[in-house]
Amino acid sequence: MYQVVELYGAFEPWWFLDDWKDDIIKVQHYDTFDEAMSAFKKQWTHLRVSHPFYKSRASLLAAFWDTKHQTWCDDCEESLQEYHSLALLKNWEELPEDEHQQQYERRNDSVRPLSACQLKKIG
């Protein structure tokens, strides 16, 4: 089974931190890759148009952001970038390499986002 997962939080989806599922805002389930890919493509296009910056991987993990949307981290005492992320997963795991889509290996993030919380990465 495939999942198209939308997330919102201070980390890009490819980190898969222990609590990454806490950032999920929407999940759609599909029986086939083609159905999931169609839904992913539609949402990817919507997020790409509605956010000035993005980084997308062939593994169908993508992060979209606006540098105006940040949150303060008391633990690391800095502002963190907030990301709208999208992931196409298979059985809640990253897609196998034979299902990667090279056309999604794209980015326009010439302005780098603020650093992510170092305390959460270490912990």
N, C-alpha and C positions, 0 to 999 in steps of 0.2 A: 504494500500500500504506500502511496505517496502523499506527502503533506506539503502544502504551500503555507508558509508560516510568516506572519508579519510581526515584527518586534519594534519596541521603542525603548531605548535606553542608552547608556553611556558607553557601550561597547559594540564594535562591529560584529556581525554574526559569526565570522570565522574563528573567533576566540573560543567558542563553546566552553565558557567558564562553567563551573559546577552549577551555578544558579541561573544559567542562561534562560531557562524556561520561565523564570519570573518576569521577563521582559515581553513575553508573548501577549499581543493584543488581538490576534485573530489567527485561526487555523482553518484550512479547508482540506478535506480528505478526498483523494481520487484513487480509483482502481488502476488506472493506466498512466504511464509516463506522458503520453500525448495529451490526455485531459489535464494533467497537472501542469505541463509545459504551456498549454494555452492560457491557463489561469495565471501562471507566473508571468508570462509575457505581457499580458494585459495590465497587471499590477505594476510590473517593472516600468512599463511605459508611463503609466500614471505618476509614479513616484519620480521618475526622471524629469518629467515636465514640471512637476510641482516643487522641486528642490534644486537650488543652484549647483550643488556639488554631489558627485557620486563616485563610488568605486565599486566595480562589479567584477566578479570572477567567473571563469569558465565552469566552475563547480556549482554555479547557480546560487551563489551567496552574494548579496549586494547590500551596500550601505548608502543612504542618501541623507544629506544634511544641509542645513543653513547655519552659518556661523553665528547667527543671532540667537539660536536655540541652545543654551548651555545651562548647566545646573552646577551649583556649588557643592563641593565635597568637603565636609568638615574634617574627615580623616586625613586627607592629603592636602588640605588647605589650598585648593585651586579650583578653577572652573573647568568643568568637563563638557566636551561636545556631546550633544544628544543626537542619536541617529535613528532614522526610520530605516529598518532593515527588512530584507526579504530573503527567504530561503526556500528552495525546493529540496525536500528531503525524501529519503526512501526509508521507511520504517524508523523514522526519527533519527536517522544518521545521514551524514554527508553522502551525496551521490557517489557511486563507484565511477572510476575514471572513464569507463566506456559510455557513460551518459552525460559527460561534460559537454558543454556547448561553447566552442571557442568564440563565437560571435558576441558572447557576454563578457569576455575578457576586455573590459573597457573602463576608462576613468576620465574625469575632467577635474581632478582635485589638485590643481596647481597651487591653490591656497590650502596648505595642510591644516587639518583640524587640530585643536588643542590636544595635548597629551592625555592619555587615559590614566585613570587612577592607578598609581604604582602599588598602593597598598592592597588593592583587590587582586591584582595580577599575582602578587607574591603569596597572599593568603590563600 
